Amino acid sequence: MARPRRPRGGQEPEGDEVNESEVIEHTEALPDRYADRVRPEDLDGLRSMADGGEWQELVDLLIASLALTQAPVTTDERDELRSLADAMDLPTGPLAGLNVQG
């Protein structure tokens, strides 16, 4: 896992660093939170990645799936995904393809 970073999206209280256990806790919950907005085959992959501790792959697939289906996401959800991607040293460019509403 990447070193702890401060999130850009303001998801964490000011002054607190995102640590590895927080990143894992947030990432582990993602498949269930987005279950109704991703394709079934992607949901299976997300759950498998969560079970296997493949956190970077999970976030990458979730962002790609949401962008592909153009399922609506809130600005808070996009910002959370950006914070997780930043914490994992993943590129944040794909977030521009999300259908952000609200």
FIZATOR-20467 format. One record per atom (N, C-alpha, C): residue number from 1; residue in one letter; atom name; x, y, z. Coordinates in Angstrom, 1 decimal, m for minus. Layout:
! FIZATOR-20467
{resi:NUM; resn:a; name:CA; u:X; v:Y; w:Z}
...
//
This chain:
! FIZATOR-20467
{resi:1; resn:m; name:N; u:0.9; v:m1.2; w:0.0}
{resi:1; resn:m; name:CA; u:0.0; v:0.0; w:0.0}
{resi:1; resn:m; name:C; u:0.9; v:1.2; w:0.0}
{resi:2; resn:a; name:N; u:0.4; v:2.3; w:m0.6}
{resi:2; resn:a; name:CA; u:1.2; v:3.5; w:m0.7}
{resi:2; resn:a; name:C; u:1.3; v:4.2; w:0.7}
{resi:3; resn:r; name:N; u:2.2; v:5.1; w:0.8}
{resi:3; resn:r; name:CA; u:2.4; v:5.8; w:2.0}
{resi:3; resn:r; name:C; u:1.2; v:6.7; w:2.3}
{resi:4; resn:p; name:N; u:1.0; v:7.0; w:3.6}
{resi:4; resn:p; name:CA; u:m0.2; v:7.9; w:3.9}
{resi:4; resn:p; name:C; u:m0.1; v:9.2; w:3.2}
{resi:5; resn:r; name:N; u:m1.2; v:9.8; w:2.9}
{resi:5; resn:r; name:CA; u:m1.2; v:11.1; w:2.2}
{resi:5; resn:r; name:C; u:m2.4; v:11.9; w:2.8}
{resi:6; resn:r; name:N; u:m2.3; v:13.2; w:2.6}
{resi:6; resn:r; name:CA; u:m3.5; v:14.0; w:3.0}
{resi:6; resn:r; name:C; u:m4.4; v:14.1; w:1.8}
{resi:7; resn:p; name:N; u:m5.7; v:13.9; w:2.0}
{resi:7; resn:p; name:CA; u:m6.6; v:13.9; w:0.9}
{resi:7; resn:p; name:C; u:m6.8; v:15.3; w:0.3}
{resi:8; resn:r; name:N; u:m7.1; v:15.4; w:m1.0}
{resi:8; resn:r; name:CA; u:m7.4; v:16.6; w:m1.6}
{resi:8; resn:r; name:C; u:m8.9; v:17.0; w:m1.5}
{resi:9; resn:g; name:N; u:m9.7; v:15.9; w:m1.5}
{resi:9; resn:g; name:CA; u:m11.1; v:16.2; w:m1.6}
{resi:9; resn:g; name:C; u:m11.8; v:16.6; w:m0.3}
{resi:10; resn:g; name:N; u:m11.1; v:16.7; w:0.8}
{resi:10; resn:g; name:CA; u:m11.7; v:17.2; w:2.0}
{resi:10; resn:g; name:C; u:m12.6; v:16.1; w:2.7}
{resi:11; resn:q; name:N; u:m12.4; v:14.9; w:2.4}
{resi:11; resn:q; name:CA; u:m13.2; v:13.8; w:3.0}
{resi:11; resn:q; name:C; u:m12.9; v:13.5; w:4.4}
{resi:12; resn:e; name:N; u:m11.7; v:13.8; w:4.8}
{resi:12; resn:e; name:CA; u:m11.2; v:13.6; w:6.2}
{resi:12; resn:e; name:C; u:m11.1; v:14.9; w:6.9}
{resi:13; resn:p; name:N; u:m11.3; v:14.9; w:8.2}
{resi:13; resn:p; name:CA; u:m11.2; v:16.1; w:9.0}
{resi:13; resn:p; name:C; u:m9.8; v:16.7; w:8.8}
{resi:14; resn:e; name:N; u:m9.8; v:18.1; w:8.8}
{resi:14; resn:e; name:CA; u:m8.6; v:18.8; w:8.5}
{resi:14; resn:e; name:C; u:m7.5; v:18.4; w:9.5}
{resi:15; resn:g; name:N; u:m6.3; v:18.2; w:9.0}
{resi:15; resn:g; name:CA; u:m5.2; v:17.9; w:9.9}
{resi:15; resn:g; name:C; u:m5.0; v:16.4; w:10.1}
{resi:16; resn:d; name:N; u:m5.9; v:15.6; w:9.7}
{resi:16; resn:d; name:CA; u:m5.8; v:14.2; w:9.9}
{resi:16; resn:d; name:C; u:m5.2; v:13.6; w:8.6}
{resi:17; resn:e; name:N; u:m4.2; v:12.7; w:8.7}
{resi:17; resn:e; name:CA; u:m3.7; v:12.0; w:7.6}
{resi:17; resn:e; name:C; u:m4.5; v:10.8; w:7.3}
{resi:18; resn:v; name:N; u:m4.6; v:10.4; w:6.0}
{resi:18; resn:v; name:CA; u:m5.3; v:9.2; w:5.7}
{resi:18; resn:v; name:C; u:m4.3; v:8.1; w:5.9}
{resi:19; resn:n; name:N; u:m4.6; v:7.1; w:6.8}
{resi:19; resn:n; name:CA; u:m3.7; v:6.0; w:7.0}
{resi:19; resn:n; name:C; u:m4.2; v:4.8; w:6.3}
{resi:20; resn:e; name:N; u:m3.3; v:3.8; w:6.3}
{resi:20; resn:e; name:CA; u:m3.6; v:2.6; w:5.5}
{resi:20; resn:e; name:C; u:m4.9; v:1.9; w:6.0}
{resi:21; resn:s; name:N; u:m5.1; v:1.8; w:7.3}
{resi:21; resn:s; name:CA; u:m6.3; v:1.1; w:7.7}
{resi:21; resn:s; name:C; u:m7.6; v:1.9; w:7.3}
{resi:22; resn:e; name:N; u:m7.5; v:3.2; w:7.3}
{resi:22; resn:e; name:CA; u:m8.7; v:4.0; w:6.9}
{resi:22; resn:e; name:C; u:m8.9; v:3.8; w:5.4}
{resi:23; resn:v; name:N; u:m7.9; v:3.8; w:4.6}
{resi:23; resn:v; name:CA; u:m8.0; v:3.6; w:3.2}
{resi:23; resn:v; name:C; u:m8.6; v:2.2; w:2.9}
{resi:24; resn:i; name:N; u:m8.2; v:1.2; w:3.6}
{resi:24; resn:i; name:CA; u:m8.7; v:m0.2; w:3.5}
{resi:24; resn:i; name:C; u:m10.2; v:m0.2; w:3.9}
{resi:25; resn:e; name:N; u:m10.5; v:0.4; w:5.0}
{resi:25; resn:e; name:CA; u:m11.9; v:0.4; w:5.5}
{resi:25; resn:e; name:C; u:m12.8; v:1.1; w:4.5}
{resi:26; resn:h; name:N; u:m12.4; v:2.2; w:4.0}
{resi:26; resn:h; name:CA; u:m13.3; v:2.9; w:3.0}
{resi:26; resn:h; name:C; u:m13.4; v:2.1; w:1.7}
{resi:27; resn:t; name:N; u:m12.3; v:1.5; w:1.2}
{resi:27; resn:t; name:CA; u:m12.3; v:0.8; w:0.0}
{resi:27; resn:t; name:C; u:m13.1; v:m0.5; w:0.1}
{resi:28; resn:e; name:N; u:m13.0; v:m1.2; w:1.2}
{resi:28; resn:e; name:CA; u:m13.7; v:m2.5; w:1.4}
{resi:28; resn:e; name:C; u:m15.2; v:m2.3; w:1.3}
{resi:29; resn:a; name:N; u:m15.7; v:m1.1; w:1.7}
{resi:29; resn:a; name:CA; u:m17.1; v:m0.9; w:1.6}
{resi:29; resn:a; name:C; u:m17.6; v:m0.5; w:0.3}
{resi:30; resn:l; name:N; u:m16.8; v:m0.2; w:m0.7}
{resi:30; resn:l; name:CA; u:m17.2; v:0.3; w:m2.0}
{resi:30; resn:l; name:C; u:m18.1; v:m0.6; w:m2.8}
{resi:31; resn:p; name:N; u:m17.8; v:m1.9; w:m2.9}
{resi:31; resn:p; name:CA; u:m18.6; v:m2.8; w:m3.7}
{resi:31; resn:p; name:C; u:m20.1; v:m2.7; w:m3.3}
{resi:32; resn:d; name:N; u:m20.4; v:m2.8; w:m2.0}
{resi:32; resn:d; name:CA; u:m21.8; v:m2.8; w:m1.6}
{resi:32; resn:d; name:C; u:m22.4; v:m1.4; w:m1.8}
{resi:33; resn:r; name:N; u:m21.6; v:m0.3; w:m1.6}
{resi:33; resn:r; name:CA; u:m22.2; v:1.0; w:m1.8}
{resi:33; resn:r; name:C; u:m22.6; v:1.3; w:m3.2}
{resi:34; resn:y; name:N; u:m21.8; v:0.7; w:m4.2}
{resi:34; resn:y; name:CA; u:m22.1; v:1.0; w:m5.6}
{resi:34; resn:y; name:C; u:m22.7; v:m0.2; w:m6.3}
{resi:35; resn:a; name:N; u:m23.2; v:m1.2; w:m5.6}
{resi:35; resn:a; name:CA; u:m23.7; v:m2.4; w:m6.2}
{resi:35; resn:a; name:C; u:m24.8; v:m2.1; w:m7.2}
{resi:36; resn:d; name:N; u:m25.6; v:m1.1; w:m7.0}
{resi:36; resn:d; name:CA; u:m26.7; v:m0.9; w:m7.9}
{resi:36; resn:d; name:C; u:m26.4; v:0.0; w:m9.1}
{resi:37; resn:r; name:N; u:m25.1; v:0.4; w:m9.1}
{resi:37; resn:r; name:CA; u:m24.6; v:1.3; w:m10.2}
{resi:37; resn:r; name:C; u:m23.5; v:0.8; w:m11.1}
{resi:38; resn:v; name:N; u:m23.1; v:m0.5; w:m10.9}
{resi:38; resn:v; name:CA; u:m22.1; v:m1.1; w:m11.7}
{resi:38; resn:v; name:C; u:m22.7; v:m2.3; w:m12.4}
{resi:39; resn:r; name:N; u:m22.1; v:m2.8; w:m13.4}
{resi:39; resn:r; name:CA; u:m22.5; v:m4.0; w:m14.1}
{resi:39; resn:r; name:C; u:m22.3; v:m5.2; w:m13.2}
{resi:40; resn:p; name:N; u:m23.1; v:m6.2; w:m13.3}
{resi:40; resn:p; name:CA; u:m23.0; v:m7.4; w:m12.4}
{resi:40; resn:p; name:C; u:m21.6; v:m8.0; w:m12.5}
{resi:41; resn:e; name:N; u:m21.1; v:m8.1; w:m13.7}
{resi:41; resn:e; name:CA; u:m19.8; v:m8.7; w:m13.8}
{resi:41; resn:e; name:C; u:m18.7; v:m7.9; w:m13.2}
{resi:42; resn:d; name:N; u:m18.8; v:m6.6; w:m13.2}
{resi:42; resn:d; name:CA; u:m17.9; v:m5.7; w:m12.5}
{resi:42; resn:d; name:C; u:m18.1; v:m5.8; w:m11.0}
{resi:43; resn:l; name:N; u:m19.3; v:m5.9; w:m10.5}
{resi:43; resn:l; name:CA; u:m19.6; v:m6.1; w:m9.1}
{resi:43; resn:l; name:C; u:m18.9; v:m7.4; w:m8.6}
{resi:44; resn:d; name:N; u:m19.0; v:m8.5; w:m9.4}
{resi:44; resn:d; name:CA; u:m18.4; v:m9.7; w:m9.0}
{resi:44; resn:d; name:C; u:m16.9; v:m9.5; w:m8.8}
{resi:45; resn:g; name:N; u:m16.3; v:m8.8; w:m9.8}
{resi:45; resn:g; name:CA; u:m14.8; v:m8.5; w:m9.8}
{resi:45; resn:g; name:C; u:m14.5; v:m7.6; w:m8.6}
{resi:46; resn:l; name:N; u:m15.3; v:m6.6; w:m8.3}
{resi:46; resn:l; name:CA; u:m15.0; v:m5.7; w:m7.1}
{resi:46; resn:l; name:C; u:m15.0; v:m6.5; w:m5.8}
{resi:47; resn:r; name:N; u:m16.0; v:m7.4; w:m5.7}
{resi:47; resn:r; name:CA; u:m16.1; v:m8.2; w:m4.5}
{resi:47; resn:r; name:C; u:m15.0; v:m9.2; w:m4.3}
{resi:48; resn:s; name:N; u:m14.6; v:m9.8; w:m5.5}
{resi:48; resn:s; name:CA; u:m13.4; v:m10.7; w:m5.4}
{resi:48; resn:s; name:C; u:m12.1; v:m9.9; w:m5.1}
{resi:49; resn:m; name:N; u:m12.0; v:m8.7; w:m5.6}
{resi:49; resn:m; name:CA; u:m10.8; v:m7.9; w:m5.3}
{resi:49; resn:m; name:C; u:m10.8; v:m7.5; w:m3.8}
{resi:50; resn:a; name:N; u:m12.0; v:m7.2; w:m3.3}
{resi:50; resn:a; name:CA; u:m12.1; v:m6.8; w:m1.8}
{resi:50; resn:a; name:C; u:m11.7; v:m8.0; w:m1.0}
{resi:51; resn:d; name:N; u:m12.2; v:m9.2; w:m1.4}
{resi:51; resn:d; name:CA; u:m11.9; v:m10.4; w:m0.6}
{resi:51; resn:d; name:C; u:m10.4; v:m10.7; w:m0.7}
{resi:52; resn:g; name:N; u:m9.7; v:m10.4; w:m1.8}
{resi:52; resn:g; name:CA; u:m8.3; v:m10.7; w:m1.9}
{resi:52; resn:g; name:C; u:m7.4; v:m9.5; w:m1.5}
{resi:53; resn:g; name:N; u:m8.0; v:m8.4; w:m1.0}
{resi:53; resn:g; name:CA; u:m7.2; v:m7.3; w:m0.6}
{resi:53; resn:g; name:C; u:m6.5; v:m6.6; w:m1.7}
{resi:54; resn:e; name:N; u:m7.1; v:m6.6; w:m2.9}
{resi:54; resn:e; name:CA; u:m6.6; v:m5.9; w:m4.1}
{resi:54; resn:e; name:C; u:m7.2; v:m4.5; w:m4.2}
{resi:55; resn:w; name:N; u:m6.8; v:m3.7; w:m3.3}
{resi:55; resn:w; name:CA; u:m7.4; v:m2.4; w:m3.1}
{resi:55; resn:w; name:C; u:m7.3; v:m1.4; w:m4.3}
{resi:56; resn:q; name:N; u:m6.1; v:m1.3; w:m4.8}
{resi:56; resn:q; name:CA; u:m5.8; v:m0.5; w:m6.0}
{resi:56; resn:q; name:C; u:m6.6; v:m0.9; w:m7.2}
{resi:57; resn:e; name:N; u:m6.6; v:m2.2; w:m7.4}
{resi:57; resn:e; name:CA; u:m7.4; v:m2.7; w:m8.6}
{resi:57; resn:e; name:C; u:m8.9; v:m2.5; w:m8.4}
{resi:58; resn:l; name:N; u:m9.4; v:m2.6; w:m7.1}
{resi:58; resn:l; name:CA; u:m10.8; v:m2.4; w:m6.9}
{resi:58; resn:l; name:C; u:m11.2; v:m1.0; w:m7.2}
{resi:59; resn:v; name:N; u:m10.4; v:0.0; w:m6.7}
{resi:59; resn:v; name:CA; u:m10.7; v:1.4; w:m7.0}
{resi:59; resn:v; name:C; u:m10.6; v:1.7; w:m8.5}
{resi:60; resn:d; name:N; u:m9.6; v:1.2; w:m9.1}
{resi:60; resn:d; name:CA; u:m9.5; v:1.4; w:m10.6}
{resi:60; resn:d; name:C; u:m10.6; v:0.8; w:m11.3}
{resi:61; resn:l; name:N; u:m11.1; v:m0.4; w:m11.0}
{resi:61; resn:l; name:CA; u:m12.2; v:m1.0; w:m11.7}
{resi:61; resn:l; name:C; u:m13.5; v:m0.3; w:m11.4}
{resi:62; resn:l; name:N; u:m13.7; v:0.2; w:m10.2}
{resi:62; resn:l; name:CA; u:m14.9; v:0.9; w:m9.8}
{resi:62; resn:l; name:C; u:m15.0; v:2.2; w:m10.6}
{resi:63; resn:i; name:N; u:m14.0; v:3.0; w:m10.7}
{resi:63; resn:i; name:CA; u:m14.0; v:4.2; w:m11.4}
{resi:63; resn:i; name:C; u:m14.2; v:3.9; w:m12.9}
{resi:64; resn:a; name:N; u:m13.6; v:2.9; w:m13.5}
{resi:64; resn:a; name:CA; u:m13.8; v:2.6; w:m14.9}
{resi:64; resn:a; name:C; u:m15.2; v:2.1; w:m15.1}
{resi:65; resn:s; name:N; u:m15.8; v:1.3; w:m14.3}
{resi:65; resn:s; name:CA; u:m17.1; v:0.8; w:m14.4}
{resi:65; resn:s; name:C; u:m18.1; v:2.0; w:m14.4}
{resi:66; resn:l; name:N; u:m18.0; v:2.8; w:m13.4}
{resi:66; resn:l; name:CA; u:m18.9; v:4.0; w:m13.2}
{resi:66; resn:l; name:C; u:m18.8; v:4.9; w:m14.5}
{resi:67; resn:a; name:N; u:m17.6; v:5.1; w:m15.0}
{resi:67; resn:a; name:CA; u:m17.5; v:5.9; w:m16.2}
{resi:67; resn:a; name:C; u:m18.1; v:5.3; w:m17.4}
{resi:68; resn:l; name:N; u:m17.9; v:4.0; w:m17.5}
{resi:68; resn:l; name:CA; u:m18.5; v:3.2; w:m18.6}
{resi:68; resn:l; name:C; u:m20.0; v:3.3; w:m18.7}
{resi:69; resn:t; name:N; u:m20.6; v:3.0; w:m17.5}
{resi:69; resn:t; name:CA; u:m22.1; v:3.0; w:m17.5}
{resi:69; resn:t; name:C; u:m22.7; v:4.4; w:m17.3}
{resi:70; resn:q; name:N; u:m21.9; v:5.4; w:m17.0}
{resi:70; resn:q; name:CA; u:m22.4; v:6.7; w:m16.8}
{resi:70; resn:q; name:C; u:m23.4; v:6.8; w:m15.7}
{resi:71; resn:a; name:N; u:m23.3; v:5.8; w:m14.7}
{resi:71; resn:a; name:CA; u:m24.1; v:5.9; w:m13.5}
{resi:71; resn:a; name:C; u:m23.9; v:7.2; w:m12.7}
{resi:72; resn:p; name:N; u:m24.9; v:7.8; w:m12.2}
{resi:72; resn:p; name:CA; u:m24.7; v:9.1; w:m11.5}
{resi:72; resn:p; name:C; u:m23.9; v:8.9; w:m10.2}
{resi:73; resn:v; name:N; u:m23.0; v:9.8; w:m9.9}
{resi:73; resn:v; name:CA; u:m22.3; v:9.8; w:m8.6}
{resi:73; resn:v; name:C; u:m22.4; v:11.3; w:m8.1}
{resi:74; resn:t; name:N; u:m22.4; v:11.4; w:m6.8}
{resi:74; resn:t; name:CA; u:m22.5; v:12.8; w:m6.3}
{resi:74; resn:t; name:C; u:m21.0; v:13.4; w:m6.2}
{resi:75; resn:t; name:N; u:m21.0; v:14.6; w:m6.0}
{resi:75; resn:t; name:CA; u:m19.7; v:15.3; w:m5.9}
{resi:75; resn:t; name:C; u:m18.9; v:14.7; w:m4.7}
{resi:76; resn:d; name:N; u:m19.6; v:14.4; w:m3.6}
{resi:76; resn:d; name:CA; u:m19.0; v:13.8; w:m2.4}
{resi:76; resn:d; name:C; u:m18.4; v:12.4; w:m2.8}
{resi:77; resn:e; name:N; u:m19.1; v:11.6; w:m3.5}
{resi:77; resn:e; name:CA; u:m18.6; v:10.3; w:m3.9}
{resi:77; resn:e; name:C; u:m17.4; v:10.4; w:m4.8}
{resi:78; resn:r; name:N; u:m17.5; v:11.4; w:m5.8}
{resi:78; resn:r; name:CA; u:m16.3; v:11.6; w:m6.7}
{resi:78; resn:r; name:C; u:m15.1; v:12.0; w:m5.8}
{resi:79; resn:d; name:N; u:m15.3; v:12.9; w:m4.9}
{resi:79; resn:d; name:CA; u:m14.2; v:13.4; w:m4.1}
{resi:79; resn:d; name:C; u:m13.6; v:12.3; w:m3.2}
{resi:80; resn:e; name:N; u:m14.5; v:11.4; w:m2.7}
{resi:80; resn:e; name:CA; u:m14.0; v:10.2; w:m1.9}
{resi:80; resn:e; name:C; u:m13.1; v:9.3; w:m2.8}
{resi:81; resn:l; name:N; u:m13.6; v:9.1; w:m4.0}
{resi:81; resn:l; name:CA; u:m12.9; v:8.2; w:m5.0}
{resi:81; resn:l; name:C; u:m11.5; v:8.9; w:m5.3}
{resi:82; resn:r; name:N; u:m11.5; v:10.2; w:m5.5}
{resi:82; resn:r; name:CA; u:m10.3; v:10.9; w:m5.7}
{resi:82; resn:r; name:C; u:m9.3; v:10.8; w:m4.5}
{resi:83; resn:s; name:N; u:m9.8; v:10.9; w:m3.3}
{resi:83; resn:s; name:CA; u:m9.0; v:10.8; w:m2.1}
{resi:83; resn:s; name:C; u:m8.4; v:9.4; w:m2.1}
{resi:84; resn:l; name:N; u:m9.2; v:8.4; w:m2.3}
{resi:84; resn:l; name:CA; u:m8.7; v:7.0; w:m2.3}
{resi:84; resn:l; name:C; u:m7.6; v:6.8; w:m3.4}
{resi:85; resn:a; name:N; u:m7.9; v:7.3; w:m4.6}
{resi:85; resn:a; name:CA; u:m7.0; v:7.2; w:m5.7}
{resi:85; resn:a; name:C; u:m5.7; v:7.9; w:m5.4}
{resi:86; resn:d; name:N; u:m5.8; v:9.1; w:m4.8}
{resi:86; resn:d; name:CA; u:m4.5; v:9.8; w:m4.4}
{resi:86; resn:d; name:C; u:m3.8; v:9.0; w:m3.4}
{resi:87; resn:a; name:N; u:m4.4; v:8.5; w:m2.4}
{resi:87; resn:a; name:CA; u:m3.8; v:7.7; w:m1.3}
{resi:87; resn:a; name:C; u:m3.1; v:6.5; w:m1.9}
{resi:88; resn:m; name:N; u:m3.6; v:5.9; w:m3.0}
{resi:88; resn:m; name:CA; u:m3.0; v:4.7; w:m3.6}
{resi:88; resn:m; name:C; u:m2.1; v:5.0; w:m4.7}
{resi:89; resn:d; name:N; u:m1.8; v:6.3; w:m5.0}
{resi:89; resn:d; name:CA; u:m1.0; v:6.7; w:m6.1}
{resi:89; resn:d; name:C; u:m1.5; v:6.3; w:m7.4}
{resi:90; resn:l; name:N; u:m2.8; v:6.2; w:m7.6}
{resi:90; resn:l; name:CA; u:m3.5; v:5.9; w:m8.8}
{resi:90; resn:l; name:C; u:m3.7; v:7.2; w:m9.6}
{resi:91; resn:p; name:N; u:m3.8; v:7.2; w:m10.9}
{resi:91; resn:p; name:CA; u:m4.1; v:8.4; w:m11.7}
{resi:91; resn:p; name:C; u:m5.5; v:8.8; w:m11.4}
{resi:92; resn:t; name:N; u:m5.7; v:10.1; w:m11.3}
{resi:92; resn:t; name:CA; u:m7.1; v:10.6; w:m11.1}
{resi:92; resn:t; name:C; u:m7.8; v:11.1; w:m12.4}
{resi:93; resn:g; name:N; u:m7.1; v:11.1; w:m13.5}
{resi:93; resn:g; name:CA; u:m7.6; v:11.5; w:m14.7}
{resi:93; resn:g; name:C; u:m8.9; v:10.8; w:m15.1}
{resi:94; resn:p; name:N; u:m9.0; v:9.5; w:m14.9}
{resi:94; resn:p; name:CA; u:m10.3; v:8.8; w:m15.2}
{resi:94; resn:p; name:C; u:m11.5; v:9.3; w:m14.5}
{resi:95; resn:l; name:N; u:m11.3; v:10.0; w:m13.4}
{resi:95; resn:l; name:CA; u:m12.5; v:10.6; w:m12.6}
{resi:95; resn:l; name:C; u:m13.2; v:11.6; w:m13.5}
{resi:96; resn:a; name:N; u:m12.6; v:12.2; w:m14.4}
{resi:96; resn:a; name:CA; u:m13.2; v:13.2; w:m15.3}
{resi:96; resn:a; name:C; u:m14.3; v:12.5; w:m16.1}
{resi:97; resn:g; name:N; u:m14.3; v:11.2; w:m16.3}
{resi:97; resn:g; name:CA; u:m15.3; v:10.5; w:m17.1}
{resi:97; resn:g; name:C; u:m16.5; v:10.2; w:m16.3}
{resi:98; resn:l; name:N; u:m16.6; v:10.5; w:m15.0}
{resi:98; resn:l; name:CA; u:m17.7; v:10.2; w:m14.2}
{resi:98; resn:l; name:C; u:m18.9; v:11.1; w:m14.5}
{resi:99; resn:n; name:N; u:m20.1; v:10.6; w:m14.3}
{resi:99; resn:n; name:CA; u:m21.3; v:11.4; w:m14.5}
{resi:99; resn:n; name:C; u:m21.7; v:12.0; w:m13.1}
{resi:100; resn:v; name:N; u:m21.1; v:13.1; w:m12.8}
{resi:100; resn:v; name:CA; u:m21.2; v:13.7; w:m11.5}
{resi:100; resn:v; name:C; u:m22.5; v:14.6; w:m11.5}
{resi:101; resn:q; name:N; u:m23.3; v:14.3; w:m10.5}
{resi:101; resn:q; name:CA; u:m24.6; v:15.1; w:m10.4}
{resi:101; resn:q; name:C; u:m24.7; v:15.5; w:m8.9}
{resi:102; resn:g; name:N; u:m25.0; v:16.8; w:m8.8}
{resi:102; resn:g; name:CA; u:m25.3; v:17.3; w:m7.4}
{resi:102; resn:g; name:C; u:m24.1; v:17.8; w:m6.7}
//
